[in-house]
Amino acid sequence: MKTYDKGIVAWLFSGCLLVWAMVVVGGITRLTHSGLSIVNWSFFGNFPPHTAQQWQDAFDLYKTSPEYKLINSYFTIDDFKSIFWWEYIHRTIGRIIGVVFIVPFLYFWMKKRISKPLMIKLIGILLLGGLQGLLGWYMVASGLVNEPHVSHYRLAAHLITAFITFGFTFWVALDVIYPEREITIQFRSVKRWNVVLLLFVLVQIIYGAFTSGLRAGQFDPTWPKMGDHWIAPEVTSLSPLWLNFFDGVAGVQFIHRYNGYVVVALVFIVWYKARKLQLLPTQRHGINFLLIMVGLQVLLGVCTLLYSVPIVLGVLHQTGAFLLFASTIFVLHQWKVTSENKVEA
C-alpha cells in the first residue's frame, strides 16, 4: 500500500478538530444566550478586557444593544462577563482556525508538497472557512438592530456551513490517506443509499438549527407523541400551510422529530445492505460506528426534548449530530476501496 503525507493529514485533521470545537462552543454560546454580548467586530480580533475601565467600556457598548434594553436591563457587569467570555472564545477559535489553515498551507506550498488537485480542494476549504466567518457576523448582526434575537435562517446558514466546512476538510483528508480509489460494482447500491442518508442528515442539521433558533425544542416536551397527539394541532396553525415548516414552532419541531426517524431508517438500510457484502475492516468498523452513533443521537435527542433543552444535553445532542455527520461521510468515502485491496464482486 502506498504511503501518504502524514504531515498534511495531521494538518487537515487538526482543522477538523478545531471546527468541531467551534461548533461545540457555538452551541454553548447559543444555549447560554451569549451570542449578542459583543456588539462590535474586528477582522483580527482584540485582546479581552483586563482592567476595570476596559470592562466598563465593553459593558457600555453592550448597553446600546436591543438585548440589553429589552431583556437584560437588570444585568450587572458581572452578569455581562458571564456571557462575554463564551462569545469571545467562539470568535477566537474562528480566528485560530484561520491561522492553523493559512500558516501550514504556506509551508506545505513552499515545500512543494501540495499537488495541483489538492491545491484546488484546499482553496475550496479556505473559501468555505471565509464564508463561515462572514455568515457568523451576518447572523449576529440580525440581533443588534431592532429585535434581540438572531434570525433562525441565518443561524441555520452559519451552522450548516460549519458542518460542510468540516465535512469537506474531512473528505479531503481521507482522499490524501486513500489516494488511489475505484468503486466496485457490489458497492454501488449501498453507496446510493449512503448519499440519500447524507442528504437527510444535512436536513436534520438544518432543522436542528431552526429548532434552536425558534426555541422549538421547548414545545410539547413529550415523546413519542407531541403532547397527546402524534401530530400536534399547532403543526398546521399557520397559513399558508408551508409556513408552519419554516417559521412555526410546532411545525419545525415536527419536521425535526420525524426526519430523525427517517435518518434512523436510512442508517439501518445502509447497514442491512452492507452486512451481506465482503467488507474491508475500515468499512465494517465505519458501519458499526454509524449504527452506534444514530442510536446514541436518538437517545440524546429524546432526553434533550423531555428535559426542555438543558445546556449540557443540548451541547451533547449537537456534538452527537457532528459525530453522526462525520461517520456518515466516512462510510460514504469507504465505498471506494484502494486498488491494492479491491474486493471483487
Order of alpha helices (4+ residues) and beta strands (2+ residues): alpha-alpha-alpha-alpha-alpha-alpha-beta-alpha-alpha-alpha-alpha-beta
